[in-house]
Amino acid sequence: MADAHLREATTGDIGALSRLLVQLYAHELPGMLRGKVEAQVELARRLLHSAPLGRRYVLERAGEVVGMGALATHDEPRPETPPRVLLQAPAVMGPRNGIWSILGAARGLLTIADPPKPDEGQIHSVVVDQRFRGEGLGGVLLRHLEEDAVGLGKRRGVLQVITSNVGARAFYRSAGYSEAELRRGPTRDRLAYPSVLMRKQLAPAG
């Protein structure tokens, strides 16, 4: 879109990224985080401050961050969530909401698929601010992440979607992704949120 601008995320974007992450979790995993939205945003801010941003991009429009997305590779996997920061949840959200949020986040961590193979680019954390959804911004983010993966020599794009998120699954299918059953082992499959793995050929083999 002509009025949208994509760039690499910086630490100066963490406030906006935190709000977008909370929106992503609320849409994809309702109830994973508990308590007031402001407290959830504060926990997300602390988590983002404590780990590298990785290959994360923001989408700006009129100087405002309205979306984000990230790419992980075999050599640059998704940044890990520091347990010491997650354990701050009771102090941030209150004891009850904090404990439930820790349990929900732990289940979320068990849900994350294994790191991508050497020829894959793993797309994750794609979200558009709820005020601007339905305007094609998600497609702008996705295409940029796919182009980034190809530029790094990756042949396939992979991503993971919670099974109940039918809207996201339809969006990725319309962009050429096919679904495959995701298996992480008996224990993780029993405890994790049900999800599907989606793949797309981005570049010819060779």
N, C-alpha and C positions, 0 to 999 in steps of 0.2 A: 504494500500500500504506500502511496506517495508520501503520506504524512507520518509514516512510521519509520523509526531509525533503530537499527540493531547495533549493539556494541558489547564488548566484554564487560562483565560485572566487576565492580571494585568494592572495596570495603565501605566506601561512601554510600553504596546502595543497600547496605544491610538492613536498614530500617524498612525500605520498600520490599526487599526480598522476604523479610520476616512476615509482613502482612500477607504477601502472596502465598507463602508456605502454609499459613494458617487457613487461608481460603482453600488451598489444594487439599489439605487434610480434611477439612469440614465437608468438602464435596465428595471426596473419594472414600474416606473412612470416617463417617460421622460417629462422634463419640470417642474417637481415639484419644483426643485431648479434651480435658474437662475444664470447667471454670470459665471466668470471664474472658472475652476475646482479648482484652488488653493484656491479661496475664499470659495467655497462650502466645501472643506476639512477643512478649518479653522473653519467654523461654526459647522461642525460635531464634530470637536475636542473640541470646547467649550461645546457643548451639552453633549458629553461623559464625560468630566471632571466634569460636574455639577451634575451628578446623579450616583448612584451605577451601577456597571457593571452587577450585577446579576449573574445568572448562564450562563456565556458567555465563550465559548471556542475558542481557535485559533488552526489552523492547520499549522504546520511548516514543511518546507522542506528545507534542507540544511541551516538551521538557519534563513530562511525567512518566515514570516507569509504570507501564500498563501490563507487562507480561515478562515471563522469564522461561528459560529452558536450559538444560545442561547436557553435556556429552561426556561419557566415560569410555575409556578404552582399556585394553589389556595392560598397557604400560601406565596409564593414568586412571586407576579405578575410582569409583565414587568415594569421596572422603568419608571416613568412618565417624560415627557419632560418639563423642567422648562420654563414657558412662558417668564421669565425675560431674559433668554439666547436667546431664539428664537427672541425676540424683538431687539437683537443686529444685526440682519441680515442686515439692511440698512447701518450700520457703517462698516460691513465686506464686503458686496457685492456691495455697492453703493445704493442710494435711490430707484431707479426703480427696479433693480433686487432684492433688499432686500424686498421690499413690496410684489412683486410677490412670492418670496420664502416663506414669512410668510403666505400668503394666501394658497399657495400649501401645506405647512406643516400643516396648520390648517385643511385643507380638509383631509390630511393624518391621522391626529389624530382622526377625526370623523370616519375614515374607520376602525380603529383597532377594532377587535372583543372584546366582553366582556371577562373578565378573565376566565380561565378554571375552570371547575367543580373540586371538591375534588379528583376525580379519574382520572383526565386528566393531561397530560403533554402537554403544548402548545409550539410548536417548532416555532422559529421565527428568523429573521435576518440571514438566511443561505445564504452565498455568497462565491464564489470562485473567486479569482483574474482572470480577463479576460484573462490574459496570459496563464493560466493553465486550462481553462475549457475543458471539453471533455476527461479528464484523469481519471475520476472516483473519484475525490476528494470530490465532493458533496455527493456521496454515503457514503464515509467514515465519513463525518460530520453527516449525517442523522442517520446512524446506531449508532454512539456514543451517540447522543442526545436521541434516542429511548432507548438505554440501560440505560442511566442516569435516564430517566423517570421510567423505570421498577424498577430500584434500589431504587427509592423513593416510590415505592408502587403504581405507576400509571398503570391503565389498558388500557387506550386509549391514542393515540397520536392525537393531533389536530393541525391544522395549517391553515393559511389563505393565499390565493393567489389572486392577482388582476386578474379579468376575462380575460383581454387581454394578460396576460402572459402565452401563450399557451405552451411554452417550459417548464416552471416550473410545470404547471399542468400535462403535460405528464410525467415528471420526477417523480412526487409524485405518480401518478397513477401506474407507473411501479414498485414503491416500495410498493404497496399494499394499497394506500389511495383511499378512495371513496369520491366523491363530494356531498355536500349538499347545498341547498340554504341558504344564509346568510341573516338574517333579523335583523335589529337594531332599528326599529321604523321608522315611516313615514318621520320625519325630517332628521334623519341621512341617511336613504336610498336615499333620494333625493340629499343630499349634498356630500355624501361620494363617493369615487371611487368604481365602481362596483367590487365585489369580491366574491369568493366562499370559503366555509369552507370545509376542507378536514379532514377525520377521518380514523384512523386505529386501530384495536384491537391489543394491544401489549402483553397483558397477559390475561389468562382466568379469568373469574369472580370467586369470592370466597373470 
